[in-house]
Amino acid sequence: MEMFGDLSAFEVLLVGAALVGAWVKYQVDYSKINAKFITFETKVEARISSIEEDGQEAKSDLKHILKDIQEIKLLLAKNKLE
């Protein structure tokens, strides 16, 4: 073990185990963050979809109101002619 100088085999093993432990912890933390991001992303996509549906519904309602207003205008014009 000339390469490690004054370190014993036990100390080298401990350093290796610490590195592996740190790597495993990083992987677990990363997967948790990634899972939260995916959940957040899914919620955002669902909310956008909901807003788009509401927008389509509002457009439909406005078209219906416009049609009704035009009908009222026609009825008022007919009343003025009579």
C-alpha positions as MATLAB code, in Angstrom:
seq = 'MEMFGDLSAFEVLLVGAALVGAWVKYQVDYSKINAKFITFETKVEARISSIEEDGQEAKSDLKHILKDIQEIKLLLAKNKLE';
ca = [
       0.000    0.000    0.000;
       2.816    2.289   -0.968;
       0.408    4.552   -2.879;
      -1.601    5.627    0.175;
       1.372    6.518    2.362;
       0.534    6.362    6.045;
      -3.099    5.264    5.564;
      -3.954    1.762    6.685;
      -6.177   -0.550    4.663;
      -8.977    0.104    7.150;
      -8.763    3.878    6.645;
      -8.768    3.460    2.854;
     -11.817    1.215    3.187;
     -13.555    3.832    5.342;
     -12.835    6.589    2.817;
     -14.144    4.367    0.005;
     -17.278    3.544    1.992;
     -17.824    7.252    2.720;
     -17.553    8.068   -0.986;
     -20.027    5.327   -1.900;
     -22.385    6.511    0.854;
     -22.198   10.102   -0.375;
     -22.899    8.956   -3.929;
     -25.926    6.890   -2.798;
     -27.277    9.818   -0.764;
     -26.872   12.120   -3.759;
     -28.763    9.658   -5.973;
     -31.620    9.348   -3.460;
     -31.874   13.127   -2.999;
     -31.771   13.673   -6.748;
     -34.551   11.141   -7.338;
     -36.724   12.810   -4.668;
     -36.206   16.242   -6.223;
     -36.884   14.835   -9.674;
     -40.095   13.165   -8.445;
     -41.274   16.457   -6.913;
     -40.480   18.294  -10.135;
     -42.397   15.742  -12.200;
     -45.370   16.043   -9.836;
     -45.192   19.849  -10.047;
     -44.870   19.691  -13.830;
     -47.930   17.421  -14.039;
     -49.932   19.804  -11.857;
     -48.917   22.766  -14.011;
     -49.901   20.918  -17.192;
     -53.273   20.012  -15.670;
     -53.850   23.613  -14.619;
     -52.950   24.921  -18.080;
     -55.334   22.416  -19.632;
     -58.075   23.519  -17.250;
     -57.484   27.189  -18.078;
     -57.583   26.450  -21.808;
     -60.879   24.586  -21.381;
     -62.292   27.522  -19.403;
     -61.154   29.852  -22.189;
     -62.945   27.763  -24.798;
     -66.071   27.740  -22.642;
     -65.889   31.524  -22.247;
     -65.551   31.962  -26.026;
     -68.581   29.746  -26.557;
     -70.582   31.747  -24.006;
     -69.566   35.046  -25.638;
     -70.631   33.782  -29.067;
     -73.997   32.761  -27.613;
     -74.427   36.166  -25.948;
     -73.498   37.958  -29.178;
     -76.063   35.911  -31.082;
     -78.729   36.767  -28.482;
     -77.845   40.478  -28.624;
     -78.147   40.460  -32.414;
     -81.542   38.803  -32.104;
     -82.637   41.487  -29.628;
     -81.437   44.190  -32.040;
     -83.509   42.635  -34.822;
     -86.591   42.508  -32.611;
     -86.127   46.167  -31.595;
     -85.699   47.182  -35.248;
     -88.897   45.318  -36.162;
     -90.782   47.111  -33.347;
     -89.619   50.520  -34.679;
     -90.832   49.667  -38.157;
     -94.274   48.663  -36.945;
];
